[in-house]
Amino acid sequence: MKIVLENISKRYTTQWILKKISHEFNSGIIHSIQGRNGSGKSTLMQILSTKLSPTLGKREYYKGNQKITES
């Protein structure tokens, strides 16, 4: 499993919580998300889990080399 984020940004009203986040998360690799309170860690996790949609950018999921479409 692989999750690819390309320039993900999230805004609530006028405040940007995340700006231009690009990263590739691969299964079998441990990832750590760190930051102070209010820095967007939970928002990022909700975007990764599809609970939230990004305001800007692209999020893609792959199983092997096959792209998985979001429903």
N, C-alpha and C positions, 0 to 999 in steps of 0.2 A: 504494500500500500504506500502511496506517495501523495502528499498534498503540496501543491505549488501555489504560492501567493505571489502575485505580480502587482506592485505599486498599490497595495491595499491602503485605503484611507477610510476613516469613519468620522462622521460629524453628527453631533446632536445640536440642533438649532444652529447657533453661530460658533460653537466651540468644537475644534478639531480634537478628537481623542487620539486617533492614530493618523499618521501621515506617511505615505509612500513606503509601506513595509513590503519587502520582497524577501521570500525565504522558501526553501524546499525542505519539507519534513518527510523523512523516509522511515519506514518501519524498521525496527531492529536497532535504531539509533536513539539514545536518550537525549532529549532536548530539555533545556531549562529556560523558563521565562521568568525574568526577575525585573523588579522595578519598585519604586515607592508607591504608596497609596495613591490611587487616582491616576496612575500612569497608563492605564488601558489594558492591563493583563487580562482581566475578566472579559473585556470587550473582544480582545483578540481570540480568546478561547471560544467565545460564543460565535464568532465569525468562522473559526475553524470547524465548529460542530454544525454549522448552517442554521443555528438558532437566530443569528443576525445576518443581515446582508451588508456588505461594505457599501459605503457611499460612492466610492470610486475604486477602480482596480479590478483585477480578475483573480478568481479562486478556482483551481482545478484539482480533481481527484483522479488518481490512476490506480488500477490494480494490475500489476505487471506493466506492460506497455499499453494496456487498454484504458482509454479515458472513460470515466464513469460520469454519466450525466446526473445533474442534481434534479430531484423531483419536487 
